[in-house]
Amino acid sequence: MVIETAELLTTELVTNAIVHVGCKSELFIRAAGGVVRVEVTDPDDRLPAMAAPNVDALSGRGLVIVNGLASAWGVDPTDSGKTVWFELSPLSNHGMD
């Protein structure tokens, strides 16, 4: 299930970068010590905010999904923008059985 969860969450982060930033972003994927870490870096310094989506909204659930399924996630400001990342550990449930 880690691979499927990683695919879903990676899609969420990349989609957020495309929709909200609309410019070049970089994707990094690392696997070490049983942990998969995915980072999306973009040049926009606006930090994403997780909010409860409107039930009728067609968007706005990306970070809610990331928060619910990732072992850990966060946003790190960089000199030229930000990096949004998540980690998955095979030992955690990721909200999926």
TAMOCOR-V305021 format. One record per backbone hydrogen bond with DSSP energy under -0.5 kcal/mol. NH is the residue of the N-H (numbers start at 1). CO is the residue of the C=O. E is the energy in kcal/mol with one decimal. If there is no record, write none. Layout:
# TAMOCOR-V305021
nh=NH co=CO e=E
nh=NH co=CO e=E
This chain:
# TAMOCOR-V305021
nh=5 co=1 e=-2.5
nh=6 co=2 e=-2.8
nh=7 co=3 e=-2.4
nh=8 co=4 e=-2.3
nh=9 co=5 e=-2.7
nh=10 co=6 e=-2.4
nh=11 co=7 e=-2.2
nh=12 co=8 e=-1.9
nh=13 co=9 e=-2.3
nh=14 co=10 e=-2.7
nh=15 co=11 e=-2.5
nh=16 co=12 e=-2.3
nh=17 co=13 e=-2.0
nh=18 co=14 e=-2.3
nh=19 co=15 e=-3.1
nh=20 co=16 e=-2.7
nh=21 co=17 e=-1.7
nh=22 co=17 e=-1.7
nh=26 co=41 e=-2.7
nh=28 co=39 e=-2.7
nh=30 co=37 e=-3.0
nh=32 co=35 e=-2.3
nh=35 co=32 e=-1.8
nh=36 co=88 e=-2.7
nh=37 co=30 e=-3.3
nh=37 co=35 e=-0.5
nh=38 co=86 e=-2.4
nh=39 co=28 e=-2.9
nh=40 co=84 e=-2.8
nh=41 co=26 e=-2.6
nh=42 co=82 e=-2.2
nh=43 co=24 e=-0.6
nh=51 co=49 e=-0.5
nh=57 co=54 e=-1.6
nh=65 co=61 e=-2.4
nh=66 co=62 e=-2.4
nh=67 co=63 e=-2.8
nh=68 co=64 e=-1.9
nh=69 co=65 e=-1.9
nh=70 co=66 e=-2.6
nh=71 co=87 e=-2.3
nh=72 co=87 e=-1.4
nh=74 co=85 e=-2.0
nh=76 co=83 e=-3.0
nh=77 co=75 e=-0.5
nh=78 co=81 e=-2.3
nh=81 co=78 e=-1.1
nh=82 co=42 e=-2.2
nh=83 co=76 e=-2.2
nh=84 co=40 e=-2.6
nh=85 co=74 e=-2.5
nh=86 co=38 e=-2.0
nh=87 co=72 e=-2.9
nh=88 co=36 e=-2.5
nh=90 co=34 e=-1.1
nh=92 co=89 e=-1.8
nh=96 co=93 e=-1.7
